Amino acid sequence: MLIRSALYLQRVEPGFTVEGVLTARVSLPESYADPALVRATFERIATELEPDSASSHYFLGTALLESQQFPAALKEFQDAVRLNPSAEYHYALAACLMNLGRDREALAELETAARLDPSKELYNARKEELLRLMKSGNVQPR
């Protein structure tokens, strides 16, 4: 029902130009469903409507990551990076790869993020943290 409503609302003439605008906010009782899964559903719709939007893929990847659907999140982050290789998207891809235990690939993504935005100390801090974990054996190098 919610998806049909969202699709119907896309056809409603709002009375102004809506190019590039797609927002929705739905509040559901927590007992209704896992909020991360509901968010992922809406993000998936946005991605289907705008398949060439890096931010749509990034937000869908983030929702899937929150609901621990790591393989699906990986695909979305890879698409975001392919469409717009920004530091933020490389960092998100690294986080997903780490959750999948693909630490060497995650390290490469962190290095790319740090190179693209050297002013963002978080990227280098996470890279150093991952290197320490890999050396200590707490994270298995792949």
C-alpha positions as a printed NumPy array, in Angstrom:
array([[  0.   ,   0.   ,   0.   ],
       [  2.771,   2.454,   0.908],
       [  4.664,   1.773,  -2.3  ],
       [  1.524,   2.199,  -4.406],
       [  0.872,   5.498,  -2.612],
       [  4.423,   6.676,  -3.274],
       [  4.113,   5.775,  -6.955],
       [  0.775,   7.59 ,  -7.183],
       [  2.23 ,  10.706,  -5.585],
       [  4.928,  10.788,  -8.254],
       [  2.224,  11.455, -10.857],
       [  0.53 ,  14.281,  -8.931],
       [  1.173,  17.76 , -10.354],
       [  2.515,  19.783,  -7.395],
       [  2.117,  23.172,  -9.056],
       [  5.848,  23.856,  -9.355],
       [  8.832,  22.476, -11.241],
       [ 10.162,  19.367,  -9.54 ],
       [ 13.21 ,  18.459, -11.642],
       [ 15.832,  16.998,  -9.362],
       [ 13.535,  16.952,  -6.317],
       [ 12.505,  13.686,  -4.715],
       [ 11.809,  13.606,  -1.008],
       [  9.557,  11.567,   1.201],
       [  9.18 ,  11.162,   4.915],
       [  7.043,   8.438,   6.355],
       [  6.623,   7.829,  10.063],
       [  5.593,   4.339,  11.037],
       [  5.216,   2.804,  14.472],
       [  8.33 ,   0.799,  15.343],
       [  6.149,  -2.269,  15.8  ],
       [  5.128,  -2.01 ,  12.13 ],
       [  8.48 ,  -2.968,  10.677],
       [ 12.215,  -2.586,  11.042],
       [ 12.796,   1.127,  10.283],
       [ 16.018,   0.328,   8.406],
       [ 14.135,  -2.052,   6.102],
       [ 11.368,   0.491,   5.499],
       [ 14.021,   3.102,   4.694],
       [ 15.764,   0.676,   2.338],
       [ 12.489,   0.108,   0.505],
       [ 12.016,   3.816,  -0.115],
       [ 15.67 ,   4.276,  -1.07 ],
       [ 15.329,   1.384,  -3.536],
       [ 12.366,   3.152,  -5.165],
       [ 14.444,   6.332,  -5.471],
       [ 17.268,   4.346,  -7.062],
       [ 14.883,   2.758,  -9.547],
       [ 13.535,   6.199, -10.449],
       [ 17.032,   7.672, -10.787],
       [ 19.422,   4.837, -11.671],
       [ 22.172,   7.278, -12.665],
       [ 22.087,   9.134,  -9.352],
       [ 25.159,   8.372,  -7.255],
       [ 23.483,   9.777,  -4.162],
       [ 20.475,   7.462,  -4.6  ],
       [ 22.8  ,   4.449,  -4.685],
       [ 24.747,   5.802,  -1.698],
       [ 21.625,   6.298,   0.425],
       [ 20.281,   2.87 ,  -0.522],
       [ 23.67 ,   1.359,   0.344],
       [ 23.598,   3.131,   3.702],
       [ 20.11 ,   1.804,   4.478],
       [ 21.146,  -1.724,   3.483],
       [ 24.318,  -1.448,   5.568],
       [ 22.226,  -0.409,   8.59 ],
       [ 20.038,  -3.476,   8.133],
       [ 23.181,  -5.638,   7.749],
       [ 22.47 ,  -6.607,   4.149],
       [ 26.167,  -6.299,   3.292],
       [ 26.334,  -7.907,  -0.185],
       [ 23.436,  -5.762,  -1.42 ],
       [ 24.96 ,  -2.651,   0.188],
       [ 28.269,  -3.409,  -1.517],
       [ 26.655,  -3.294,  -4.953],
       [ 25.026,   0.062,  -4.218],
       [ 28.248,   1.614,  -2.896],
       [ 30.138,   0.318,  -5.943],
       [ 27.531,   1.931,  -8.191],
       [ 27.804,   5.204,  -6.261],
       [ 31.603,   5.201,  -6.676],
       [ 31.284,   4.34 , -10.369],
       [ 28.898,   7.262, -10.927],
       [ 30.732,   9.747,  -8.696],
       [ 34.086,   8.672,  -7.253],
       [ 33.949,  11.024,  -4.265],
       [ 35.885,  10.538,  -1.038],
       [ 32.654,  10.051,   0.905],
       [ 31.482,   7.257,  -1.388],
       [ 34.883,   5.505,  -1.288],
       [ 34.757,   5.718,   2.527],
       [ 31.288,   4.143,   2.615],
       [ 32.478,   1.39 ,   0.279],
       [ 35.406,   0.757,   2.639],
       [ 33.044,   0.42 ,   5.619],
       [ 30.972,  -2.128,   3.746],
       [ 34.045,  -4.095,   2.65 ],
       [ 35.246,  -4.217,   6.261],
       [ 31.89 ,  -5.679,   7.319],
       [ 32.379,  -8.351,   4.67 ],
       [ 35.892,  -9.127,   5.938],
       [ 37.517,  -7.828,   2.755],
       [ 40.103,  -5.789,   4.617],
       [ 42.723,  -5.292,   1.906],
       [ 40.092,  -3.922,  -0.465],
       [ 38.752,  -1.741,   2.351],
       [ 42.25 ,  -0.398,   2.968],
       [ 42.587,   0.543,  -0.712],
       [ 39.247,   2.402,  -0.563],
       [ 40.32 ,   4.251,   2.592],
       [ 43.553,   5.263,   0.887],
       [ 41.58 ,   6.577,  -2.078],
       [ 39.214,   8.512,   0.196],
       [ 42.166,  10.054,   2.066],
       [ 43.861,  10.993,  -1.211],
       [ 40.682,  12.583,  -2.617],
       [ 39.995,  14.615,   0.538],
       [ 43.218,  15.027,   2.541],
       [ 41.563,  17.58 ,   4.851],
       [ 39.211,  14.912,   6.258],
       [ 41.213,  13.425,   9.134],
       [ 38.653,  10.666,   9.673],
       [ 39.748,   8.852,   6.515],
       [ 43.393,   8.65 ,   7.581],
       [ 42.425,   7.757,  11.148],
       [ 40.295,   4.821,   9.961],
       [ 43.054,   3.726,   7.574],
       [ 45.617,   3.706,  10.412],
       [ 43.164,   1.891,  12.678],
       [ 42.569,  -0.804,  10.065],
       [ 46.321,  -1.193,   9.486],
       [ 46.87 ,  -1.66 ,  13.242],
       [ 44.103,  -4.26 ,  13.429],
       [ 45.483,  -6.123,  10.438],
       [ 48.992,  -6.166,  11.93 ],
       [ 47.752,  -7.277,  15.354],
       [ 45.848, -10.171,  13.84 ],
       [ 42.476,  -8.962,  15.169],
       [ 41.38 ,  -8.555,  11.574],
       [ 42.442, -11.174,   9.08 ],
       [ 44.223,  -9.718,   6.024],
       [ 42.558, -10.935,   2.843]])
